[in-house]
């Protein structure tokens, strides 16, 4: 039996899409990006076994931002245009990891409407966010956004 330990994030999200449907996966990601909750099975599907640190018997409240990181990452592999607003909002998240992942989604999905916001992230205090934003700007401008 294949477990979450044996799968890449892409494989895990694709398997969850096959189970729930892509629209439901995207909707759950939108909810998590907005600070909401999702069922444990979904969080484990997008976060993998490390989700136990956030959801386990002694959850670490300071680690809940990972729910938003995993939700954004899942949008690299499952998509509907209804997620665009959530991704745009995620570029202003307090967690740099969420901002970085949102910039990656902007690049992958070529969200031209996000060009100004992602260009602004090139001045983020965190080098990884700046690098992801610079790549997104290059992809968007190359795509004619």
Secondary structure, DSSP 8 states (H G I E B T S, - for coil): ---GGGS-HHHHHHHHHHHH-HHHHHHHHHHHHTT----HHHHHHHHGGGGHHHHSTT--GGGTHHHHHHHHHHTTTS--GGGHHHHHHHTT-SSHHHHHHHHHHHHHHT-GGGHHHHHHGGG-SSHHHHHHHHHHHHHHHHTT-
